[in-house]
Amino acid sequence: MTAPIPRDIPDLPRIPGTTPALLPSAVPARAVVPPVRRPLTAAYRLALALTAAGAVTVQLLVGDPARVLSHFSTQSTLLLAVVMLASARRAWTARHPLPGAVTGAALLYVVMAALVQHVLPHVSTPGDTTGVTGATDASWPAVLAAHTLHTVLPLAAAADWLLLSPPSRTHLRQAATWLLYPLAYLAFTLTRGELLPATSPDRYLHPFLDAAQHGYKSVLANALLLGLALYALAVLLVALDHTRPNPVRRRPKTGFRLRPPVG
């Protein structure tokens, strides 16, 4: 038994003569190609993380811990250690890599700290014989740790990014976001200088940020120039990320070709 036909049928919308074209849709490779374990990559990143942690540990032992931890190079090295440790775990367990914004930020900060140390050596704290991390011990462990922080680790992190990481995972809009941490660090170091006594020898961590000696106008001008240089370096990093080849590309074993995503 069928349902009765209603007497009043509402007006139906007019069926267009042509249907709109469907938007192009591309299936990402990771949706059909499972990631694979990368034990060598995991071992390299684990060694990098342990090296970074060891270098910071030596700096803490030979210097004032509060002063060492207040330096940008120390903080960026600790961030690199955490990122490399997480990346090593993902490579070992065949999980997708960390977002490009995270790995790019870690690389940017350690490279910038190294460039400040090597290009502007006069910005180190007076009496600091091992770099810009606040350690005054000139023994070979302290010197080795300083060279590890400012030379070995930035080069090793750059090699991991270039040779072991997939490209095109950063965006230009992230370059401005990466400046938030250096801006917060600037506010921290200036506030720290205001709170410490005027007679403190390490009141300001870097001479170019010494507001007591140069005044806030000069300090902010120096910080602006350094911030512009950091932004230019971030833009360069994003540009390189979108032009470098893919070192971890593998042929899919799905029986059909995968097309790159549109847009």
Buried (B, 14 or more C-beta within 10 A) or exposed (E): EEEEEEEEEEEEEEEEEEEEEEEEEEEEBEEEBEBEEBEEBBEBBBEBBBBBBEBBEBBBBBBBEEBBBBBBBBBBBBBBBBBBBBBBBBBBEEEEBBEBBBBBBBBBBBBBBBBBBEEEEEBBBEEBEBBBBBBBBEEEBBBBBBBBBBBBBBEBBBEBBBEBBBBBBBBEEBBEEBBEBBEEBBEBBBEBBEEEEEEEEBBBBBBBBBBEEBEEEBBBEBBEEBBEBBBEBBEEBBEEBEEBEEEBEEEEEEEEEBEEEEE
